[in-house]
């Protein structure tokens, strides 16, 4: 039944044309997908760390900054000492955060290069608020 509907839509010109991505576009899209996945994972981990610090009743003692994971706050978190296994838990969480954030660097660099090579992307990036990710 669906095949018949599709055929009728095609006959009256109501099916939009689609275009397959070339190899470079596929790779660029995959880099963006990986960047988004890393962002989601980093966000979840930051929320987990924040929850852990609140649960251990040390969150309020951290420096007040606009960025919950500023350099000053990270330093303060790493300076916390529980003198038990909580130190290991917090150290592992912070190391994982640092690792995931480091994974973003090569992706960011390559995505910027792709954006700089594309005339279409350069044009789109002239719109205020549009950066290389959005382009």
Secondary structure, DSSP 8 states (H G I E B T S, - for coil): -HHHHHHHHHHTT-S-------HHHHHHHHHHHHHHHHHHHHHHHHHHHHHHHHHTT-GGGS---SSTT-HHHHHHHHH---SSTHHHHHHHHHHHHHHHHHHHHHHHHHHHHHHHH-HHHHHHTTSTT--TTT-
